[in-house]
């Protein structure tokens, strides 16, 4: 069971994902997989779905985005990356569909932070708060009450950690390990990892 959450604030985006890699609903093969992969220095893609599809599709998108940057001496914006990804996912849907849901987060000098939600059917939506998986039902209701666009980074990370704790406490088969990353004008960085026994403050 994959879990992804994202929150876009005024100056940054916070993204959280579990670190379990599962072959099925009952078999886990890894507990330390980073599902939030860098597209470039200021963009990330958080993925949920089958491990093979996640890996293959994300590598394809990242390679093409970097190739565009090399050929044209300029980076694609987060908006452009999201729409390119959606187009590729929609094209493959009727040929070789990927079981991959994702959040695309980034920071652009021209328009600041942005967050995009996309499912395996190539539905794309720009949003301030997004989630994937059963755990998102609990976390999104929490964010609906407490999330604000003008939050400070420390507040946003604490709220994300609180959402994770809610998921862990309410879902019997919830993943136990999570990673939280921030994307802002300085780039991408890991700000917190949550493991069994971690208590959100």
Short mmCIF file of the C-alpha atoms (twelve columns), coordinates in Angstrom:
data_MODEL
# 
_entry.id   MODEL 
# 
loop_
_atom_site.group_PDB 
_atom_site.id 
_atom_site.type_symbol 
_atom_site.label_atom_id 
_atom_site.label_alt_id 
_atom_site.label_comp_id 
_atom_site.label_asym_id 
_atom_site.label_seq_id 
_atom_site.Cartn_x 
_atom_site.Cartn_y 
_atom_site.Cartn_z 
_atom_site.pdbx_PDB_model_num 
ATOM 1   C CA . UNK A 1   0.000  0.000  0.000   1 
ATOM 2   C CA . UNK A 2   1.670  3.183  -1.200  1 
ATOM 3   C CA . UNK A 3   1.250  6.533  0.487   1 
ATOM 4   C CA . UNK A 4   2.086  9.929  -1.050  1 
ATOM 5   C CA . UNK A 5   1.312  13.410 0.253   1 
ATOM 6   C CA . UNK A 6   2.187  16.867 -1.009  1 
ATOM 7   C CA . UNK A 7   1.590  20.396 0.238   1 
ATOM 8   C CA . UNK A 8   2.336  23.580 -1.714  1 
ATOM 9   C CA . UNK A 9   2.940  26.734 0.313   1 
ATOM 10  C CA . UNK A 10  3.938  30.278 -0.657  1 
ATOM 11  C CA . UNK A 11  7.697  29.665 -0.932  1 
ATOM 12  C CA . UNK A 12  8.141  25.887 -1.030  1 
ATOM 13  C CA . UNK A 13  6.570  22.464 -1.586  1 
ATOM 14  C CA . UNK A 14  6.669  19.630 0.961   1 
ATOM 15  C CA . UNK A 15  6.404  16.059 -0.346  1 
ATOM 16  C CA . UNK A 16  6.148  12.856 1.687   1 
ATOM 17  C CA . UNK A 17  6.223  9.190  0.630   1 
ATOM 18  C CA . UNK A 18  6.541  5.843  2.327   1 
ATOM 19  C CA . UNK A 19  9.724  3.850  1.674   1 
ATOM 20  C CA . UNK A 20  8.246  0.351  1.272   1 
ATOM 21  C CA . UNK A 21  8.535  -1.523 -2.006  1 
ATOM 22  C CA . UNK A 22  5.808  -4.146 -2.322  1 
ATOM 23  C CA . UNK A 23  5.351  -6.979 -4.795  1 
ATOM 24  C CA . UNK A 24  1.701  -7.329 -3.781  1 
ATOM 25  C CA . UNK A 25  -0.623 -6.146 -1.050  1 
ATOM 26  C CA . UNK A 26  0.921  -8.591 1.444   1 
ATOM 27  C CA . UNK A 27  4.591  -8.939 0.403   1 
ATOM 28  C CA . UNK A 28  7.200  -6.257 1.052   1 
ATOM 29  C CA . UNK A 29  10.622 -6.565 -0.589  1 
ATOM 30  C CA . UNK A 30  12.289 -3.375 0.698   1 
ATOM 31  C CA . UNK A 31  11.888 -0.848 3.495   1 
ATOM 32  C CA . UNK A 32  14.324 1.807  2.264   1 
ATOM 33  C CA . UNK A 33  13.239 2.714  -1.271  1 
ATOM 34  C CA . UNK A 34  13.178 6.429  -1.991  1 
ATOM 35  C CA . UNK A 35  10.017 7.006  -4.023  1 
ATOM 36  C CA . UNK A 36  10.666 10.759 -4.298  1 
ATOM 37  C CA . UNK A 37  13.081 10.920 -7.232  1 
ATOM 38  C CA . UNK A 38  14.806 14.092 -8.466  1 
ATOM 39  C CA . UNK A 39  13.960 15.297 -11.969 1 
ATOM 40  C CA . UNK A 40  16.487 18.126 -11.734 1 
ATOM 41  C CA . UNK A 41  17.842 20.316 -8.920  1 
ATOM 42  C CA . UNK A 42  14.469 22.032 -8.335  1 
ATOM 43  C CA . UNK A 43  11.905 19.356 -9.260  1 
ATOM 44  C CA . UNK A 44  10.914 15.970 -7.874  1 
ATOM 45  C CA . UNK A 45  8.515  13.202 -8.756  1 
ATOM 46  C CA . UNK A 46  6.919  11.116 -5.990  1 
ATOM 47  C CA . UNK A 47  5.577  7.803  -7.312  1 
ATOM 48  C CA . UNK A 48  3.183  5.093  -6.191  1 
ATOM 49  C CA . UNK A 49  2.329  1.845  -7.946  1 
ATOM 50  C CA . UNK A 50  4.121  -1.286 -9.108  1 
ATOM 51  C CA . UNK A 51  7.897  -1.085 -8.444  1 
ATOM 52  C CA . UNK A 52  8.850  -1.935 -12.043 1 
ATOM 53  C CA . UNK A 53  6.465  0.570  -13.572 1 
ATOM 54  C CA . UNK A 54  7.521  3.278  -11.118 1 
ATOM 55  C CA . UNK A 55  11.178 2.787  -11.901 1 
ATOM 56  C CA . UNK A 56  10.900 2.422  -15.675 1 
ATOM 57  C CA . UNK A 57  8.479  5.297  -16.207 1 
ATOM 58  C CA . UNK A 58  10.284 7.746  -13.914 1 
ATOM 59  C CA . UNK A 59  13.655 6.995  -15.540 1 
ATOM 60  C CA . UNK A 60  12.141 7.551  -18.996 1 
ATOM 61  C CA . UNK A 61  10.645 10.926 -17.998 1 
ATOM 62  C CA . UNK A 62  13.781 12.122 -16.195 1 
ATOM 63  C CA . UNK A 63  16.047 11.145 -19.110 1 
ATOM 64  C CA . UNK A 64  13.858 13.002 -21.624 1 
ATOM 65  C CA . UNK A 65  13.587 16.116 -19.454 1 
ATOM 66  C CA . UNK A 66  17.379 16.210 -19.075 1 
ATOM 67  C CA . UNK A 67  17.870 15.597 -22.791 1 
ATOM 68  C CA . UNK A 68  15.635 18.580 -23.560 1 
ATOM 69  C CA . UNK A 69  17.676 20.746 -21.181 1 
ATOM 70  C CA . UNK A 70  20.940 19.694 -22.875 1 
ATOM 71  C CA . UNK A 71  19.648 20.238 -26.414 1 
ATOM 72  C CA . UNK A 72  18.015 23.596 -25.716 1 
ATOM 73  C CA . UNK A 73  20.251 25.000 -22.967 1 
ATOM 74  C CA . UNK A 74  17.225 25.681 -20.779 1 
ATOM 75  C CA . UNK A 75  15.196 23.735 -18.263 1 
ATOM 76  C CA . UNK A 76  11.554 22.837 -18.590 1 
ATOM 77  C CA . UNK A 77  9.262  24.458 -16.042 1 
ATOM 78  C CA . UNK A 78  7.387  22.315 -13.535 1 
ATOM 79  C CA . UNK A 79  4.200  22.981 -15.535 1 
ATOM 80  C CA . UNK A 80  5.903  21.762 -18.736 1 
ATOM 81  C CA . UNK A 81  7.316  18.650 -17.029 1 
ATOM 82  C CA . UNK A 82  3.873  17.774 -15.625 1 
ATOM 83  C CA . UNK A 83  2.201  18.135 -19.020 1 
ATOM 84  C CA . UNK A 84  4.953  16.210 -20.816 1 
ATOM 85  C CA . UNK A 85  4.593  13.412 -18.243 1 
ATOM 86  C CA . UNK A 86  0.822  13.411 -18.659 1 
ATOM 87  C CA . UNK A 87  1.148  13.165 -22.440 1 
ATOM 88  C CA . UNK A 88  3.547  10.210 -22.207 1 
ATOM 89  C CA . UNK A 89  1.319  8.440  -19.678 1 
ATOM 90  C CA . UNK A 90  -1.767 9.006  -21.861 1 
ATOM 91  C CA . UNK A 91  0.069  7.747  -24.964 1 
ATOM 92  C CA . UNK A 92  1.178  4.556  -23.220 1 
ATOM 93  C CA . UNK A 93  -2.294 3.999  -21.735 1 
ATOM 94  C CA . UNK A 94  -3.575 2.295  -24.908 1 
ATOM 95  C CA . UNK A 95  -0.315 0.519  -25.755 1 
ATOM 96  C CA . UNK A 96  1.566  -0.535 -22.640 1 
ATOM 97  C CA . UNK A 97  -0.087 1.082  -19.592 1 
ATOM 98  C CA . UNK A 98  1.992  1.929  -16.543 1 
ATOM 99  C CA . UNK A 99  0.606  1.327  -13.067 1 
ATOM 100 C CA . UNK A 100 2.074  4.551  -11.717 1 
ATOM 101 C CA . UNK A 101 0.428  7.380  -9.797  1 
ATOM 102 C CA . UNK A 102 2.492  10.446 -8.983  1 
ATOM 103 C CA . UNK A 103 2.935  13.871 -7.508  1 
ATOM 104 C CA . UNK A 104 5.204  16.299 -9.370  1 
ATOM 105 C CA . UNK A 105 6.578  19.157 -7.290  1 
ATOM 106 C CA . UNK A 106 8.948  21.929 -8.247  1 
ATOM 107 C CA . UNK A 107 10.124 25.490 -7.833  1 
ATOM 108 C CA . UNK A 108 10.517 27.896 -10.757 1 
ATOM 109 C CA . UNK A 109 12.038 31.362 -10.556 1 
ATOM 110 C CA . UNK A 110 9.243  32.790 -12.685 1 
ATOM 111 C CA . UNK A 111 6.241  31.465 -10.765 1 
ATOM 112 C CA . UNK A 112 7.501  29.944 -7.512  1 
ATOM 113 C CA . UNK A 113 6.457  26.537 -6.131  1 
ATOM 114 C CA . UNK A 114 3.848  24.265 -7.687  1 
ATOM 115 C CA . UNK A 115 2.394  20.812 -7.091  1 
ATOM 116 C CA . UNK A 116 0.673  18.513 -9.593  1 
ATOM 117 C CA . UNK A 117 -1.399 15.381 -8.914  1 
ATOM 118 C CA . UNK A 118 -1.527 12.680 -11.599 1 
ATOM 119 C CA . UNK A 119 -2.991 9.179  -11.611 1 
ATOM 120 C CA . UNK A 120 -2.285 6.165  -13.842 1 
ATOM 121 C CA . UNK A 121 -5.091 7.218  -16.215 1 
ATOM 122 C CA . UNK A 122 -3.166 10.432 -16.996 1 
ATOM 123 C CA . UNK A 123 -5.520 12.706 -15.088 1 
ATOM 124 C CA . UNK A 124 -3.564 15.860 -14.226 1 
ATOM 125 C CA . UNK A 125 -4.513 18.498 -11.689 1 
ATOM 126 C CA . UNK A 126 -2.584 21.406 -10.175 1 
ATOM 127 C CA . UNK A 127 -3.329 21.719 -6.471  1 
ATOM 128 C CA . UNK A 128 -2.061 23.036 -3.137  1 
ATOM 129 C CA . UNK A 129 -2.642 19.766 -1.264  1 
ATOM 130 C CA . UNK A 130 -2.590 16.276 -2.766  1 
ATOM 131 C CA . UNK A 131 -2.483 12.658 -1.674  1 
ATOM 132 C CA . UNK A 132 -2.418 9.081  -2.927  1 
ATOM 133 C CA . UNK A 133 -3.329 5.859  -1.160  1 
ATOM 134 C CA . UNK A 134 -5.718 4.935  1.646   1 
ATOM 135 C CA . UNK A 135 -3.726 6.992  4.117   1 
ATOM 136 C CA . UNK A 136 -4.491 10.166 2.212   1 
ATOM 137 C CA . UNK A 137 -8.106 10.040 3.435   1 
ATOM 138 C CA . UNK A 138 -6.928 10.744 6.973   1 
ATOM 139 C CA . UNK A 139 -4.056 13.086 6.116   1 
ATOM 140 C CA . UNK A 140 -6.095 15.206 3.687   1 
ATOM 141 C CA . UNK A 141 -8.822 15.791 6.263   1 
ATOM 142 C CA . UNK A 142 -6.128 16.939 8.702   1 
ATOM 143 C CA . UNK A 143 -4.578 19.249 6.106   1 
ATOM 144 C CA . UNK A 144 -7.997 20.616 5.183   1 
ATOM 145 C CA . UNK A 145 -8.297 21.855 8.773   1 
ATOM 146 C CA . UNK A 146 -4.762 23.079 9.451   1 
ATOM 147 C CA . UNK A 147 -2.876 23.711 6.183   1 
ATOM 148 C CA . UNK A 148 -2.327 27.327 5.120   1 
ATOM 149 C CA . UNK A 149 -0.588 28.705 2.040   1 
ATOM 150 C CA . UNK A 150 1.517  31.109 4.120   1 
ATOM 151 C CA . UNK A 151 2.882  28.450 6.516   1 
ATOM 152 C CA . UNK A 152 6.551  28.466 7.470   1 
ATOM 153 C CA . UNK A 153 8.611  25.448 6.436   1 
ATOM 154 C CA . UNK A 154 8.913  24.166 9.997   1 
ATOM 155 C CA . UNK A 155 5.121  24.298 10.449  1 
ATOM 156 C CA . UNK A 156 4.457  22.536 7.142   1 
ATOM 157 C CA . UNK A 157 6.927  19.726 7.872   1 
ATOM 158 C CA . UNK A 158 5.443  19.278 11.357  1 
ATOM 159 C CA . UNK A 159 1.940  19.074 9.867   1 
ATOM 160 C CA . UNK A 160 3.115  16.527 7.302   1 
ATOM 161 C CA . UNK A 161 4.673  14.438 10.089  1 
ATOM 162 C CA . UNK A 162 1.429  14.721 12.039  1 
ATOM 163 C CA . UNK A 163 -0.461 13.417 9.016   1 
ATOM 164 C CA . UNK A 164 1.917  10.458 8.788   1 
ATOM 165 C CA . UNK A 165 1.377  9.659  12.469  1 
ATOM 166 C CA . UNK A 166 -2.383 9.738  11.886  1 
ATOM 167 C CA . UNK A 167 -2.002 7.225  9.058   1 
ATOM 168 C CA . UNK A 168 0.239  4.943  11.130  1 
ATOM 169 C CA . UNK A 169 -2.166 5.002  14.074  1 
ATOM 170 C CA . UNK A 170 -5.368 4.422  12.062  1 
ATOM 171 C CA . UNK A 171 -4.448 1.971  9.282   1 
ATOM 172 C CA . UNK A 172 -3.530 -1.533 10.414  1 
ATOM 173 C CA . UNK A 173 -1.344 -2.308 7.388   1 
ATOM 174 C CA . UNK A 174 0.157  1.180  7.008   1 
ATOM 175 C CA . UNK A 175 3.818  1.406  5.920   1 
ATOM 176 C CA . UNK A 176 6.103  2.108  8.876   1 
ATOM 177 C CA . UNK A 177 8.830  4.227  7.266   1 
ATOM 178 C CA . UNK A 178 8.469  7.585  5.495   1 
ATOM 179 C CA . UNK A 179 10.629 10.349 4.057   1 
ATOM 180 C CA . UNK A 180 9.745  14.058 3.833   1 
ATOM 181 C CA . UNK A 181 11.430 16.358 1.308   1 
ATOM 182 C CA . UNK A 182 11.213 20.090 0.633   1 
ATOM 183 C CA . UNK A 183 11.613 21.834 -2.729  1 
ATOM 184 C CA . UNK A 184 12.281 25.587 -2.667  1 
ATOM 185 C CA . UNK A 185 14.473 28.238 -4.309  1 
ATOM 186 C CA . UNK A 186 17.583 26.514 -2.888  1 
ATOM 187 C CA . UNK A 187 16.758 23.143 -4.445  1 
ATOM 188 C CA . UNK A 188 15.611 19.812 -3.038  1 
ATOM 189 C CA . UNK A 189 16.531 18.376 0.335   1 
ATOM 190 C CA . UNK A 190 15.395 15.677 2.767   1 
ATOM 191 C CA . UNK A 191 14.167 17.304 5.974   1 
ATOM 192 C CA . UNK A 192 12.865 14.342 7.955   1 
ATOM 193 C CA . UNK A 193 12.635 10.567 7.979   1 
ATOM 194 C CA . UNK A 194 9.965  8.849  10.051  1 
ATOM 195 C CA . UNK A 195 10.605 5.323  11.322  1 
ATOM 196 C CA . UNK A 196 8.854  3.048  13.828  1 
ATOM 197 C CA . UNK A 197 8.803  4.661  17.251  1 
ATOM 198 C CA . UNK A 198 9.069  8.185  15.842  1 
ATOM 199 C CA . UNK A 199 6.762  10.610 17.584  1 
ATOM 200 C CA . UNK A 200 5.737  13.793 15.779  1 
ATOM 201 C CA . UNK A 201 6.125  16.967 17.846  1 
# 
